[in-house]
Amino acid sequence: MQKKIYVAGMFDGDTAKKVEDAVRAVSGVTSVTASPDKAQVLVDYGDESVLPAINAAITALGIDVLD
């Protein structure tokens, strides 16, 4: 499955790299690309049960996940 997660507070490449590393560490995530220009994180994952963990990994870095 693939999802675009829109975020606020990811302004540069360094922050995007931290987001990628944090999301990649979530079990069930197969790939992740964070784009500060688009304010989004594109995530490939196995099933819907990992979404709360993905959101938690992003917010733990001080980035807001938008609905």
PDB file of N, CA, C, O and CB in Angstrom:
ATOM      1  N   MET A   1       0.837  -1.156   0.000  1.00  0.00           N
ATOM      2  CA  MET A   1       0.000   0.000   0.000  1.00  0.00           C
ATOM      3  C   MET A   1       0.897   1.238   0.000  1.00  0.00           C
ATOM      4  O   MET A   1       2.038   1.206   0.460  1.00  0.00           O
ATOM      5  CB  MET A   1      -0.961  -0.013   1.208  1.00  0.00           C
ATOM      6  N   GLN A   2       0.360   2.292  -0.514  1.00  0.00           N
ATOM      7  CA  GLN A   2       1.112   3.538  -0.572  1.00  0.00           C
ATOM      8  C   GLN A   2       0.227   4.685  -0.091  1.00  0.00           C
ATOM      9  O   GLN A   2      -0.969   4.733  -0.375  1.00  0.00           O
ATOM     10  CB  GLN A   2       1.629   3.806  -2.011  1.00  0.00           C
ATOM     11  N   LYS A   3       0.849   5.607   0.646  1.00  0.00           N
ATOM     12  CA  LYS A   3       0.082   6.743   1.146  1.00  0.00           C
ATOM     13  C   LYS A   3       0.953   7.983   1.150  1.00  0.00           C
ATOM     14  O   LYS A   3       2.141   7.922   1.466  1.00  0.00           O
ATOM     15  CB  LYS A   3      -0.466   6.462   2.558  1.00  0.00           C
ATOM     16  N   LYS A   4       0.348   9.114   0.794  1.00  0.00           N
ATOM     17  CA  LYS A   4       0.987  10.415   0.943  1.00  0.00           C
ATOM     18  C   LYS A   4       0.509  10.996   2.261  1.00  0.00           C
ATOM     19  O   LYS A   4      -0.691  11.148   2.490  1.00  0.00           O
ATOM     20  CB  LYS A   4       0.659  11.371  -0.263  1.00  0.00           C
ATOM     21  N   ILE A   5       1.454  11.316   3.116  1.00  0.00           N
ATOM     22  CA  ILE A   5       1.141  11.916   4.403  1.00  0.00           C
ATOM     23  C   ILE A   5       1.593  13.369   4.339  1.00  0.00           C
ATOM     24  O   ILE A   5       2.781  13.644   4.172  1.00  0.00           O
ATOM     25  CB  ILE A   5       1.830  11.145   5.593  1.00  0.00           C
ATOM     26  N   TYR A   6       0.667  14.281   4.468  1.00  0.00           N
ATOM     27  CA  TYR A   6       0.993  15.704   4.417  1.00  0.00           C
ATOM     28  C   TYR A   6       1.398  16.175   5.799  1.00  0.00           C
ATOM     29  O   TYR A   6       0.776  15.814   6.798  1.00  0.00           O
ATOM     30  CB  TYR A   6      -0.200  16.533   3.888  1.00  0.00           C
ATOM     31  N   VAL A   7       2.451  16.988   5.851  1.00  0.00           N
ATOM     32  CA  VAL A   7       3.020  17.407   7.124  1.00  0.00           C
ATOM     33  C   VAL A   7       3.278  18.912   7.145  1.00  0.00           C
ATOM     34  O   VAL A   7       3.323  19.566   6.102  1.00  0.00           O
ATOM     35  CB  VAL A   7       4.316  16.646   7.401  1.00  0.00           C
ATOM     36  N   ALA A   8       3.445  19.438   8.337  1.00  0.00           N
ATOM     37  CA  ALA A   8       3.834  20.836   8.535  1.00  0.00           C
ATOM     38  C   ALA A   8       5.049  20.852   9.454  1.00  0.00           C
ATOM     39  O   ALA A   8       5.073  20.172  10.480  1.00  0.00           O
ATOM     40  CB  ALA A   8       2.652  21.689   9.137  1.00  0.00           C
ATOM     41  N   GLY A   9       6.051  21.631   9.077  1.00  0.00           N
ATOM     42  CA  GLY A   9       7.231  21.761   9.914  1.00  0.00           C
ATOM     43  C   GLY A   9       8.473  21.083   9.374  1.00  0.00           C
ATOM     44  O   GLY A   9       9.513  21.086  10.033  1.00  0.00           O
ATOM     45  N   MET A  10       8.383  20.501   8.182  1.00  0.00           N
ATOM     46  CA  MET A  10       9.538  19.862   7.547  1.00  0.00           C
ATOM     47  C   MET A  10      10.033  20.818   6.466  1.00  0.00           C
ATOM     48  O   MET A  10       9.537  20.799   5.340  1.00  0.00           O
ATOM     49  CB  MET A  10       9.171  18.438   6.944  1.00  0.00           C
ATOM     50  N   PHE A  11      11.016  21.657   6.813  1.00  0.00           N
ATOM     51  CA  PHE A  11      11.395  22.762   5.938  1.00  0.00           C
ATOM     52  C   PHE A  11      12.659  22.559   5.117  1.00  0.00           C
ATOM     53  O   PHE A  11      12.907  23.305   4.171  1.00  0.00           O
ATOM     54  CB  PHE A  11      11.559  23.964   6.743  1.00  0.00           C
ATOM     55  N   ASP A  12      13.464  21.553   5.469  1.00  0.00           N
ATOM     56  CA  ASP A  12      14.733  21.405   4.747  1.00  0.00           C
ATOM     57  C   ASP A  12      15.097  19.937   4.554  1.00  0.00           C
ATOM     58  O   ASP A  12      14.444  19.038   5.085  1.00  0.00           O
ATOM     59  CB  ASP A  12      15.858  22.126   5.494  1.00  0.00           C
ATOM     60  N   GLY A  13      16.143  19.725   3.790  1.00  0.00           N
ATOM     61  CA  GLY A  13      16.576  18.371   3.480  1.00  0.00           C
ATOM     62  C   GLY A  13      17.051  17.593   4.693  1.00  0.00           C
ATOM     63  O   GLY A  13      16.852  16.381   4.767  1.00  0.00           O
ATOM     64  N   ASP A  14      17.679  18.274   5.646  1.00  0.00           N
ATOM     65  CA  ASP A  14      18.147  17.590   6.851  1.00  0.00           C
ATOM     66  C   ASP A  14      16.979  17.041   7.659  1.00  0.00           C
ATOM     67  O   ASP A  14      17.028  15.910   8.144  1.00  0.00           O
ATOM     68  CB  ASP A  14      18.980  18.539   7.714  1.00  0.00           C
ATOM     69  N   THR A  15      15.943  17.835   7.798  1.00  0.00           N
ATOM     70  CA  THR A  15      14.757  17.379   8.521  1.00  0.00           C
ATOM     71  C   THR A  15      14.076  16.247   7.764  1.00  0.00           C
ATOM     72  O   THR A  15      13.618  15.281   8.373  1.00  0.00           O
ATOM     73  CB  THR A  15      13.773  18.542   8.739  1.00  0.00           C
ATOM     74  N   ALA A  16      14.007  16.358   6.437  1.00  0.00           N
ATOM     75  CA  ALA A  16      13.405  15.305   5.621  1.00  0.00           C
ATOM     76  C   ALA A  16      14.162  13.990   5.805  1.00  0.00           C
ATOM     77  O   ALA A  16      13.543  12.927   5.870  1.00  0.00           O
ATOM     78  CB  ALA A  16      13.393  15.714   4.132  1.00  0.00           C
ATOM     79  N   LYS A  17      15.472  14.047   5.887  1.00  0.00           N
ATOM     80  CA  LYS A  17      16.289  12.846   6.088  1.00  0.00           C
ATOM     81  C   LYS A  17      15.981  12.222   7.444  1.00  0.00           C
ATOM     82  O   LYS A  17      15.899  10.998   7.551  1.00  0.00           O
ATOM     83  CB  LYS A  17      17.797  13.184   5.982  1.00  0.00           C
ATOM     84  N   LYS A  18      15.809  13.036   8.478  1.00  0.00           N
ATOM     85  CA  LYS A  18      15.458  12.526   9.803  1.00  0.00           C
ATOM     86  C   LYS A  18      14.091  11.847   9.775  1.00  0.00           C
ATOM     87  O   LYS A  18      13.896  10.802  10.395  1.00  0.00           O
ATOM     88  CB  LYS A  18      15.466  13.666  10.838  1.00  0.00           C
ATOM     89  N   VAL A  19      13.143  12.450   9.048  1.00  0.00           N
ATOM     90  CA  VAL A  19      11.807  11.854   8.921  1.00  0.00           C
ATOM     91  C   VAL A  19      11.903  10.511   8.199  1.00  0.00           C
ATOM     92  O   VAL A  19      11.308   9.525   8.633  1.00  0.00           O
ATOM     93  CB  VAL A  19      10.844  12.812   8.160  1.00  0.00           C
ATOM     94  N   GLU A  20      12.649  10.474   7.104  1.00  0.00           N
ATOM     95  CA  GLU A  20      12.820   9.212   6.366  1.00  0.00           C
ATOM     96  C   GLU A  20      13.403   8.127   7.260  1.00  0.00           C
ATOM     97  O   GLU A  20      12.911   6.999   7.276  1.00  0.00           O
ATOM     98  CB  GLU A  20      13.725   9.421   5.143  1.00  0.00           C
ATOM     99  N   ASP A  21      14.447   8.463   8.001  1.00  0.00           N
ATOM    100  CA  ASP A  21      15.088   7.481   8.879  1.00  0.00           C
ATOM    101  C   ASP A  21      14.127   6.979   9.948  1.00  0.00           C
ATOM    102  O   ASP A  21      14.084   5.783  10.233  1.00  0.00           O
ATOM    103  CB  ASP A  21      16.327   8.085   9.537  1.00  0.00           C
ATOM    104  N   ALA A  22      13.355   7.888  10.543  1.00  0.00           N
ATOM    105  CA  ALA A  22      12.411   7.499  11.596  1.00  0.00           C
ATOM    106  C   ALA A  22      11.304   6.610  11.054  1.00  0.00           C
ATOM    107  O   ALA A  22      10.942   5.617  11.685  1.00  0.00           O
ATOM    108  CB  ALA A  22      11.806   8.736  12.249  1.00  0.00           C
ATOM    109  N   VAL A  23      10.762   6.955   9.893  1.00  0.00           N
ATOM    110  CA  VAL A  23       9.667   6.169   9.307  1.00  0.00           C
ATOM    111  C   VAL A  23      10.190   4.825   8.808  1.00  0.00           C
ATOM    112  O   VAL A  23       9.512   3.807   8.949  1.00  0.00           O
ATOM    113  CB  VAL A  23       8.993   6.946   8.147  1.00  0.00           C
ATOM    114  N   ARG A  24      11.371   4.813   8.235  1.00  0.00           N
ATOM    115  CA  ARG A  24      11.961   3.571   7.733  1.00  0.00           C
ATOM    116  C   ARG A  24      12.161   2.566   8.869  1.00  0.00           C
ATOM    117  O   ARG A  24      12.130   1.359   8.633  1.00  0.00           O
ATOM    118  CB  ARG A  24      13.304   3.859   7.036  1.00  0.00           C
ATOM    119  N   ALA A  25      12.364   3.046  10.085  1.00  0.00           N
ATOM    120  CA  ALA A  25      12.573   2.175  11.243  1.00  0.00           C
ATOM    121  C   ALA A  25      11.285   1.486  11.708  1.00  0.00           C
ATOM    122  O   ALA A  25      11.340   0.545  12.500  1.00  0.00           O
ATOM    123  CB  ALA A  25      13.159   2.979  12.386  1.00  0.00           C
ATOM    124  N   VAL A  26      10.142   1.943  11.229  1.00  0.00           N
ATOM    125  CA  VAL A  26       8.860   1.335  11.611  1.00  0.00           C
ATOM    126  C   VAL A  26       8.719  -0.008  10.899  1.00  0.00           C
ATOM    127  O   VAL A  26       8.873  -0.094   9.681  1.00  0.00           O
ATOM    128  CB  VAL A  26       7.658   2.278  11.260  1.00  0.00           C
ATOM    129  N   SER A  27       8.429  -1.038  11.659  1.00  0.00           N
ATOM    130  CA  SER A  27       8.237  -2.368  11.099  1.00  0.00           C
ATOM    131  C   SER A  27       7.053  -2.369  10.134  1.00  0.00           C
ATOM    132  O   SER A  27       5.976  -1.874  10.467  1.00  0.00           O
ATOM    133  CB  SER A  27       8.021  -3.401  12.220  1.00  0.00           C
ATOM    134  N   GLY A  28       7.249  -2.914   8.960  1.00  0.00           N
ATOM    135  CA  GLY A  28       6.190  -2.973   7.957  1.00  0.00           C
ATOM    136  C   GLY A  28       6.332  -1.933   6.861  1.00  0.00           C
ATOM    137  O   GLY A  28       5.642  -2.010   5.845  1.00  0.00           O
ATOM    138  N   VAL A  29       7.219  -0.958   7.050  1.00  0.00           N
ATOM    139  CA  VAL A  29       7.458   0.062   6.026  1.00  0.00           C
ATOM    140  C   VAL A  29       8.478  -0.483   5.039  1.00  0.00           C
ATOM    141  O   VAL A  29       9.553  -0.937   5.432  1.00  0.00           O
ATOM    142  CB  VAL A  29       7.953   1.407   6.660  1.00  0.00           C
ATOM    143  N   THR A  30       8.137  -0.436   3.748  1.00  0.00           N
ATOM    144  CA  THR A  30       9.054  -0.955   2.731  1.00  0.00           C
ATOM    145  C   THR A  30       9.857   0.139   2.051  1.00  0.00           C
ATOM    146  O   THR A  30      10.976  -0.110   1.604  1.00  0.00           O
ATOM    147  CB  THR A  30       8.288  -1.730   1.692  1.00  0.00           C
ATOM    148  N   SER A  31       9.308   1.349   1.963  1.00  0.00           N
ATOM    149  CA  SER A  31      10.072   2.483   1.433  1.00  0.00           C
ATOM    150  C   SER A  31       9.429   3.783   1.882  1.00  0.00           C
ATOM    151  O   SER A  31       8.244   3.836   2.211  1.00  0.00           O
ATOM    152  CB  SER A  31      10.155   2.426  -0.114  1.00  0.00           C
ATOM    153  N   VAL A  32      10.250   4.839   1.887  1.00  0.00           N
ATOM    154  CA  VAL A  32       9.756   6.156   2.306  1.00  0.00           C
ATOM    155  C   VAL A  32      10.570   7.234   1.601  1.00  0.00           C
ATOM    156  O   VAL A  32      11.788   7.128   1.460  1.00  0.00           O
ATOM    157  CB  VAL A  32       9.840   6.326   3.861  1.00  0.00           C
ATOM    158  N   THR A  33       9.863   8.276   1.160  1.00  0.00           N
ATOM    159  CA  THR A  33      10.498   9.446   0.567  1.00  0.00           C
ATOM    160  C   THR A  33       9.835  10.680   1.154  1.00  0.00           C
ATOM    161  O   THR A  33       8.624  10.868   1.035  1.00  0.00           O
ATOM    162  CB  THR A  33      10.389   9.431  -0.996  1.00  0.00           C
ATOM    163  N   ALA A  34      10.644  11.521   1.790  1.00  0.00           N
ATOM    164  CA  ALA A  34      10.133  12.756   2.369  1.00  0.00           C
ATOM    165  C   ALA A  34      10.522  13.922   1.473  1.00  0.00           C
ATOM    166  O   ALA A  34      11.676  14.036   1.059  1.00  0.00           O
ATOM    167  CB  ALA A  34      10.670  12.964   3.810  1.00  0.00           C
ATOM    168  N   SER A  35       9.563  14.782   1.176  1.00  0.00           N
ATOM    169  CA  SER A  35       9.796  15.930   0.310  1.00  0.00           C
ATOM    170  C   SER A  35       9.426  17.223   1.029  1.00  0.00           C
ATOM    171  O   SER A  35       8.244  17.519   1.202  1.00  0.00           O
ATOM    172  CB  SER A  35       8.996  15.793  -0.994  1.00  0.00           C
ATOM    173  N   PRO A  36      10.442  18.007   1.455  1.00  0.00           N
ATOM    174  CA  PRO A  36      10.118  19.264   2.119  1.00  0.00           C
ATOM    175  C   PRO A  36       9.448  20.274   1.183  1.00  0.00           C
ATOM    176  O   PRO A  36       8.656  21.104   1.631  1.00  0.00           O
ATOM    177  CB  PRO A  36      11.373  19.868   2.703  1.00  0.00           C
ATOM    178  N   ASP A  37       9.763  20.206  -0.119  1.00  0.00           N
ATOM    179  CA  ASP A  37       9.151  21.124  -1.080  1.00  0.00           C
ATOM    180  C   ASP A  37       7.648  20.901  -1.215  1.00  0.00           C
ATOM    181  O   ASP A  37       6.887  21.850  -1.403  1.00  0.00           O
ATOM    182  CB  ASP A  37       9.814  20.973  -2.438  1.00  0.00           C
ATOM    183  N   LYS A  38       7.225  19.644  -1.118  1.00  0.00           N
ATOM    184  CA  LYS A  38       5.806  19.307  -1.251  1.00  0.00           C
ATOM    185  C   LYS A  38       5.127  19.163   0.107  1.00  0.00           C
ATOM    186  O   LYS A  38       3.910  18.992   0.179  1.00  0.00           O
ATOM    187  CB  LYS A  38       5.644  18.017  -2.047  1.00  0.00           C
ATOM    188  N   ALA A  39       5.910  19.233   1.188  1.00  0.00           N
ATOM    189  CA  ALA A  39       5.398  19.047   2.553  1.00  0.00           C
ATOM    190  C   ALA A  39       4.659  17.719   2.681  1.00  0.00           C
ATOM    191  O   ALA A  39       3.560  17.645   3.232  1.00  0.00           O
ATOM    192  CB  ALA A  39       4.463  20.211   2.943  1.00  0.00           C
ATOM    193  N   GLN A  40       5.301  16.660   2.149  1.00  0.00           N
ATOM    194  CA  GLN A  40       4.672  15.352   2.228  1.00  0.00           C
ATOM    195  C   GLN A  40       5.702  14.250   2.411  1.00  0.00           C
ATOM    196  O   GLN A  40       6.883  14.400   2.096  1.00  0.00           O
ATOM    197  CB  GLN A  40       3.848  15.090   0.984  1.00  0.00           C
ATOM    198  N   VAL A  41       5.206  13.140   2.933  1.00  0.00           N
ATOM    199  CA  VAL A  41       6.003  11.937   3.107  1.00  0.00           C
ATOM    200  C   VAL A  41       5.262  10.831   2.360  1.00  0.00           C
ATOM    201  O   VAL A  41       4.113  10.523   2.676  1.00  0.00           O
ATOM    202  CB  VAL A  41       6.221  11.580   4.641  1.00  0.00           C
ATOM    203  N   LEU A  42       5.923  10.240   1.375  1.00  0.00           N
ATOM    204  CA  LEU A  42       5.336   9.148   0.598  1.00  0.00           C
ATOM    205  C   LEU A  42       5.840   7.841   1.196  1.00  0.00           C
ATOM    206  O   LEU A  42       7.045   7.591   1.235  1.00  0.00           O
ATOM    207  CB  LEU A  42       5.700   9.259  -0.935  1.00  0.00           C
ATOM    208  N   VAL A  43       4.912   7.011   1.660  1.00  0.00           N
ATOM    209  CA  VAL A  43       5.279   5.787   2.371  1.00  0.00           C
ATOM    210  C   VAL A  43       4.644   4.580   1.701  1.00  0.00           C
ATOM    211  O   VAL A  43       3.459   4.589   1.367  1.00  0.00           O
ATOM    212  CB  VAL A  43       4.851   5.865   3.848  1.00  0.00           C
ATOM    213  N   ASP A  44       5.451   3.535   1.508  1.00  0.00           N
ATOM    214  CA  ASP A  44       4.952   2.225   1.088  1.00  0.00           C
ATOM    215  C   ASP A  44       4.992   1.324   2.318  1.00  0.00           C
ATOM    216  O   ASP A  44       6.000   1.272   3.023  1.00  0.00           O
ATOM    217  CB  ASP A  44       5.807   1.620  -0.107  1.00  0.00           C
ATOM    218  N   TYR A  45       3.889   0.612   2.575  1.00  0.00           N
ATOM    219  CA  TYR A  45       3.813  -0.214   3.778  1.00  0.00           C
ATOM    220  C   TYR A  45       2.956  -1.433   3.509  1.00  0.00           C
ATOM    221  O   TYR A  45       2.242  -1.503   2.509  1.00  0.00           O
ATOM    222  CB  TYR A  45       3.250   0.590   4.964  1.00  0.00           C
ATOM    223  N   GLY A  46       3.038  -2.404   4.428  1.00  0.00           N
ATOM    224  CA  GLY A  46       2.337  -3.668   4.256  1.00  0.00           C
ATOM    225  C   GLY A  46       0.843  -3.596   4.479  1.00  0.00           C
ATOM    226  O   GLY A  46       0.071  -4.041   3.630  1.00  0.00           O
ATOM    227  N   ASP A  47       0.413  -3.038   5.616  1.00  0.00           N
ATOM    228  CA  ASP A  47      -1.021  -2.953   5.897  1.00  0.00           C
ATOM    229  C   ASP A  47      -1.323  -1.749   6.780  1.00  0.00           C
ATOM    230  O   ASP A  47      -0.421  -1.124   7.336  1.00  0.00           O
ATOM    231  CB  ASP A  47      -1.518  -4.244   6.570  1.00  0.00           C
ATOM    232  N   GLU A  48      -2.584  -1.444   6.894  1.00  0.00           N
ATOM    233  CA  GLU A  48      -3.057  -0.239   7.592  1.00  0.00           C
ATOM    234  C   GLU A  48      -2.670  -0.192   9.069  1.00  0.00           C
ATOM    235  O   GLU A  48      -2.672   0.883   9.669  1.00  0.00           O
ATOM    236  CB  GLU A  48      -4.552  -0.145   7.475  1.00  0.00           C
ATOM    237  N   SER A  49      -2.343  -1.323   9.655  1.00  0.00           N
ATOM    238  CA  SER A  49      -2.056  -1.352  11.090  1.00  0.00           C
ATOM    239  C   SER A  49      -0.796  -0.573  11.458  1.00  0.00           C
ATOM    240  O   SER A  49      -0.612  -0.242  12.630  1.00  0.00           O
ATOM    241  CB  SER A  49      -1.917  -2.781  11.556  1.00  0.00           C
ATOM    242  N   VAL A  50       0.077  -0.271  10.498  1.00  0.00           N
ATOM    243  CA  VAL A  50       1.313   0.455  10.802  1.00  0.00           C
ATOM    244  C   VAL A  50       1.140   1.973  10.742  1.00  0.00           C
ATOM    245  O   VAL A  50       2.042   2.699  11.157  1.00  0.00           O
ATOM    246  CB  VAL A  50       2.403   0.035   9.841  1.00  0.00           C
ATOM    247  N   LEU A  51       0.013   2.471  10.240  1.00  0.00           N
ATOM    248  CA  LEU A  51      -0.170   3.915  10.104  1.00  0.00           C
ATOM    249  C   LEU A  51      -0.032   4.681  11.419  1.00  0.00           C
ATOM    250  O   LEU A  51       0.608   5.733  11.424  1.00  0.00           O
ATOM    251  CB  LEU A  51      -1.515   4.191   9.515  1.00  0.00           C
ATOM    252  N   PRO A  52      -0.595   4.213  12.527  1.00  0.00           N
ATOM    253  CA  PRO A  52      -0.385   4.950  13.783  1.00  0.00           C
ATOM    254  C   PRO A  52       1.102   5.038  14.169  1.00  0.00           C
ATOM    255  O   PRO A  52       1.546   6.065  14.683  1.00  0.00           O
ATOM    256  CB  PRO A  52      -1.172   4.280  14.914  1.00  0.00           C
ATOM    257  N   ALA A  53       1.857   3.984  13.929  1.00  0.00           N
ATOM    258  CA  ALA A  53       3.283   3.991  14.254  1.00  0.00           C
ATOM    259  C   ALA A  53       4.046   4.940  13.330  1.00  0.00           C
ATOM    260  O   ALA A  53       4.989   5.603  13.762  1.00  0.00           O
ATOM    261  CB  ALA A  53       3.865   2.570  14.153  1.00  0.00           C
ATOM    262  N   ILE A  54       3.646   5.006  12.071  1.00  0.00           N
ATOM    263  CA  ILE A  54       4.272   5.934  11.120  1.00  0.00           C
ATOM    264  C   ILE A  54       4.008   7.372  11.558  1.00  0.00           C
ATOM    265  O   ILE A  54       4.929   8.187  11.611  1.00  0.00           O
ATOM    266  CB  ILE A  54       3.737   5.697   9.675  1.00  0.00           C
ATOM    267  N   ASN A  55       2.765   7.679  11.869  1.00  0.00           N
ATOM    268  CA  ASN A  55       2.407   9.032  12.328  1.00  0.00           C
ATOM    269  C   ASN A  55       3.152   9.385  13.614  1.00  0.00           C
ATOM    270  O   ASN A  55       3.609  10.516  13.773  1.00  0.00           O
ATOM    271  CB  ASN A  55       0.882   9.143  12.555  1.00  0.00           C
ATOM    272  N   ALA A  56       3.275   8.431  14.524  1.00  0.00           N
ATOM    273  CA  ALA A  56       3.972   8.668  15.783  1.00  0.00           C
ATOM    274  C   ALA A  56       5.455   8.942  15.543  1.00  0.00           C
ATOM    275  O   ALA A  56       6.045   9.792  16.208  1.00  0.00           O
ATOM    276  CB  ALA A  56       3.800   7.470  16.721  1.00  0.00           C
ATOM    277  N   ALA A  57       6.057   8.224  14.596  1.00  0.00           N
ATOM    278  CA  ALA A  57       7.474   8.437  14.278  1.00  0.00           C
ATOM    279  C   ALA A  57       7.700   9.845  13.732  1.00  0.00           C
ATOM    280  O   ALA A  57       8.713  10.477  14.030  1.00  0.00           O
ATOM    281  CB  ALA A  57       7.963   7.387  13.258  1.00  0.00           C
ATOM    282  N   ILE A  58       6.762  10.326  12.941  1.00  0.00           N
ATOM    283  CA  ILE A  58       6.880  11.673  12.368  1.00  0.00           C
ATOM    284  C   ILE A  58       6.681  12.740  13.444  1.00  0.00           C
ATOM    285  O   ILE A  58       7.473  13.676  13.552  1.00  0.00           O
ATOM    286  CB  ILE A  58       5.854  11.869  11.232  1.00  0.00           C
ATOM    287  N   THR A  59       5.626  12.594  14.233  1.00  0.00           N
ATOM    288  CA  THR A  59       5.339  13.612  15.254  1.00  0.00           C
ATOM    289  C   THR A  59       6.398  13.640  16.351  1.00  0.00           C
ATOM    290  O   THR A  59       6.603  14.681  16.976  1.00  0.00           O
ATOM    291  CB  THR A  59       3.970  13.361  15.873  1.00  0.00           C
ATOM    292  N   ALA A  60       7.073  12.521  16.598  1.00  0.00           N
ATOM    293  CA  ALA A  60       8.133  12.486  17.606  1.00  0.00           C
ATOM    294  C   ALA A  60       9.290  13.424  17.247  1.00  0.00           C
ATOM    295  O   ALA A  60      10.070  13.814  18.115  1.00  0.00           O
ATOM    296  CB  ALA A  60       8.653  11.057  17.769  1.00  0.00           C
ATOM    297  N   LEU A  61       9.394  13.781  15.971  1.00  0.00           N
ATOM    298  CA  LEU A  61      10.439  14.683  15.518  1.00  0.00           C
ATOM    299  C   LEU A  61       9.998  16.146  15.551  1.00  0.00           C
ATOM    300  O   LEU A  61      10.746  17.035  15.147  1.00  0.00           O
ATOM    301  CB  LEU A  61      10.869  14.309  14.120  1.00  0.00           C
ATOM    302  N   GLY A  62       8.791  16.386  16.031  1.00  0.00           N
ATOM    303  CA  GLY A  62       8.274  17.759  16.102  1.00  0.00           C
ATOM    304  C   GLY A  62       7.614  18.211  14.816  1.00  0.00           C
ATOM    305  O   GLY A  62       7.386  19.405  14.618  1.00  0.00           O
ATOM    306  N   ILE A  63       7.305  17.260  13.933  1.00  0.00           N
ATOM    307  CA  ILE A  63       6.626  17.542  12.664  1.00  0.00           C
ATOM    308  C   ILE A  63       5.155  17.231  12.850  1.00  0.00           C
ATOM    309  O   ILE A  63       4.815  16.176  13.386  1.00  0.00           O
ATOM    310  CB  ILE A  63       7.236  16.709  11.477  1.00  0.00           C
ATOM    311  N   ASP A  64       4.278  18.121  12.421  1.00  0.00           N
ATOM    312  CA  ASP A  64       2.841  17.902  12.535  1.00  0.00           C
ATOM    313  C   ASP A  64       2.313  17.121  11.344  1.00  0.00           C
ATOM    314  O   ASP A  64       2.593  17.472  10.198  1.00  0.00           O
ATOM    315  CB  ASP A  64       2.107  19.232  12.657  1.00  0.00           C
ATOM    316  N   VAL A  65       1.554  16.068  11.606  1.00  0.00           N
ATOM    317  CA  VAL A  65       0.885  15.298  10.566  1.00  0.00           C
ATOM    318  C   VAL A  65      -0.471  15.932  10.334  1.00  0.00           C
ATOM    319  O   VAL A  65      -1.253  16.092  11.270  1.00  0.00           O
ATOM    320  CB  VAL A  65       0.750  13.786  10.956  1.00  0.00           C
ATOM    321  N   LEU A  66      -0.756  16.294   9.089  1.00  0.00           N
ATOM    322  CA  LEU A  66      -2.024  16.920   8.729  1.00  0.00           C
ATOM    323  C   LEU A  66      -2.979  15.878   8.179  1.00  0.00           C
ATOM    324  O   LEU A  66      -2.551  14.908   7.554  1.00  0.00           O
ATOM    325  CB  LEU A  66      -1.808  18.046   7.703  1.00  0.00           C
ATOM    326  N   ASP A  67      -4.269  16.071   8.406  1.00  0.00           N
ATOM    327  CA  ASP A  67      -5.271  15.129   7.872  1.00  0.00           C
ATOM    328  C   ASP A  67      -5.643  15.478   6.468  1.00  0.00           C
ATOM    329  O   ASP A  67      -6.470  14.798   5.861  1.00  0.00           O
ATOM    330  CB  ASP A  67      -6.519  15.110   8.736  1.00  0.00           C
TER     331      ASP A  67
END
